[in-house]
């Protein structure tokens, strides 16, 4: 009997030891799994924070472009900075809240995509405007070098009119015309046969100029500075006054416009020499052309 009791106690001790060992093994296993989960959550926190840091850098670059959207971009950047700082302060055990932040960031990225696209489009438009202004500035400088009188006029123009909206004219072609008995006009080089001047030119394409109706004035001047076929007076932007030989109205829609003008003259008043044709648009000299008659 005594022997049986000792045997039972031994079995109980062995069973308790086995249970204790199992409990220790389970405890270490659970702790290990918890450590793995904690590390995974911490890695996700760092990944989210890194993504937000990259977004902040993109916003900083966009803000640095100094577009009209810079203030709006700065507000969005500040929101992202607050969100990043909040995530960095989360405990690694708060996995559900981290997942919620992950979904919030995905939605934020989708919403901000349109904002960056708008900013990119605005930047491209500003670059195009800058290129157009650079081109106009170059033409303006060349004009100043060619004509000292036009230099003073164009310098005053620069103070009154946005350079980018100035309409330009290509080469002005001037032909002296003789009228036959049939009424048909043919080209001539002789002053005594000249009954009219035919002027051809085109207003160049300008994408940033204001659309609408424009008055185009044409002045035919002889070698003495007299205006032929005087039709009236025009006050220029520098407040000087000229007389003109013809006036036409043009509906300008930012595209090239071809113009033909016929200025009739009295052949008895046409002498040998060089005749100058000046084209004025928006009360500003746009281009000149000449013809020499024998």
Secondary structure, DSSP 8 states (H G I E B T S, - for coil): -HHHHHHHHHHHHHHHHHHHHHHHHHHHHHHHHHHHHHHHHHHHHHHHHHHHHHHHHHHHHHHHT--TTHHHHHHHHHHHHHHHHHHHTS-TT-HHHHHHHHHHHHHHHHHHHHHHHHHHHHHHHHHHHHHHHHHHHHHHHHHHHH-HHHHHHHHHHHHHS-GGG---B---EEEEEEE-TTS-EEE---GGG--EEEEEEEE---TTS--EEEEEEEEEE-TTS-BSS--EEEE-TTS-EEEESEEEEEEE-SS-EEEEEEEE--GGG--SEEEEEEEEETTEEEEEEEEEE-
